[in-house]
Amino acid sequence: MSTLRQPRGLAVAGMTLLAGISFSACAPTQESAAPEGRTGVESPVLPVPALHHVGMNVVDPQASIDWYWRLWPSGRATTVADMLAFEADMLLIFNKVETPAPGAWDQEQHRSIPQSPFWHIGLSTDTTEAAARFDELGITRLPLFRGPDDPVEVWRAGEMEFAGTLTAVEIADTERRDPVPGGFAYILGPDGELVETNGGPNTPETFRHIHFFAEQPSCTARWYIDHLGAMQSDDEQSAGIPDPCDGEVGAPSWPALEPLGTLRTPASSIMNRAMRAYPRQCQLGRCGDDQPLVSSRGQVLDHIGYTIPDLDTHIERLRGEGVSIMEEISAFGDTRGALIEDVDGLVIHLIERREP
């Protein structure tokens, strides 16, 4: 299969960095100040990482490309480091495996099994009339539960009788409304990966949305800021990260993929909410025994890839800061990369980029 037109963006030693995808609205070459109290290898400033790809383990990479092309017709098939990939606003890179990878969505348990820090990928689009299109394409739509002990299901959040996500107490005290266009909804990818679709009639169409689970979401956001130079939008900075960053889990809220509701607080986001972390769901007896998050390595949603300059310097800095280096620097296409793991077990592929 031939490689189609490359996206516009920064060169990454033989590849192209997708334009407009970074940890913030700032250009990827912007530097963020090192946090006070950093230990280990000293670095006066940190380069802002830029989103490069999501790595997935799939049985049939070509079938995955075909599925995502039907879902997102403006995307393109391509290859990255000799692997088949799908290019939208971000890249999906497909690693072929012989048997289905763990971490697929279980429709009876209403969760991924096992549960890693990588919750789902997603796209922004108008969901108002999307159900008929998805059904025609044979795409599996997942139900949303409306509230505790409520047997009625909906597909998109706009069908709910209230706005936003509410706890059981808030639902009981909220005046009902008529359904509205749009809202978030979920579908299943060809290997059981969870994909969120979210938006209304005026939503700009993008495919670069990633959500995660974390033991302490605010602490996870702080980890990305301190160790990877992640930046926050003005709104995110105004909300701030609590100090101390650990906090109690709030009540579940609906609409939700889980009958028991989704644990959504505390939550924390970086890069203008494109990367957002929520509490681990299998706690407080919700899955029987509490279940810690497993490493994303080897799961269907395996890792996330970011580009940074001067890979040697920053891998040594991260090592000195106690960050887990899972795989040392090695060739990745015409450039180089290394694997690290975040505080929750999410695997991160750091790829070296050339600065302008």
Secondary structure, DSSP 8 states (H G I E B T S, - for coil): -------SEEEETTEEEETT-SSSSS-TT-EEE--TT--SS--SEEE--EEEEEEEEES-HHHHHHHHHHH-TT-EEEEETTEEEEESSSEEEEEE-SS--S--EETTTTEESS--SEEEEEEE---TTHHHHHHHHT-EEE-EE-STT---EESSGGGSSSSS-B-HHHHHTS------S---EEEE-TTS-EEEEE--TT---EEEEEEEEESSHHHHHHHHHHHH-----HHHHHH---SS--------BBSBSSTT-B---S-EEETTTTEEEEE-SS-TTTTSS------STTSSEEEEEEEES-HHHHHHHHHHTT-EEEEEEEEETTEEEEEEE-TTS-EEEEEE----
